[in-house]
Amino acid sequence: MKAILREDLRKEGLIPASNRARAAHKINWNKSYECWQPNFCEDSELNMVLWINSKIEWIRVSSIDFDFIPEEGD
């Protein structure tokens, strides 16, 4: 599944809370990214992982800030 920042936040230029604030400023928030919700962070505010730019560079963000895009076959 992929996630994209909610349209209302994109229009307002708001960046979501993240565990890696510097990395969050480098992300193109108009793109969608692969996402996961690992069990170990399910109950925390930052409960989703985004896979950024096809690298092992991931950030934890709050899932309520995103819309989810099912991929074919989902």
C-alpha positions, 0 to 999 in steps of 0.5 A: 500500500502507498500513502500520500499526505492528505490534500488539505495538509498539502494545500496548507503546506503543513509537514506532518510530525515525524521522528526525523524532522530534517528528513521530513523537510526533504520529502516531496509531499506531493508524491506517494510512498510505500508505507507500513504500520509495524506492530511495535509502533501501533499504539504510538502517535508516530505509528507508520513508516514511510519508505523514502526514495528507494533507500533505507531511509524511513521516517515514522509519521502519524497515519492520520495525516495520510490518505492511502492508495491501494495498489493493484491486487490489494 
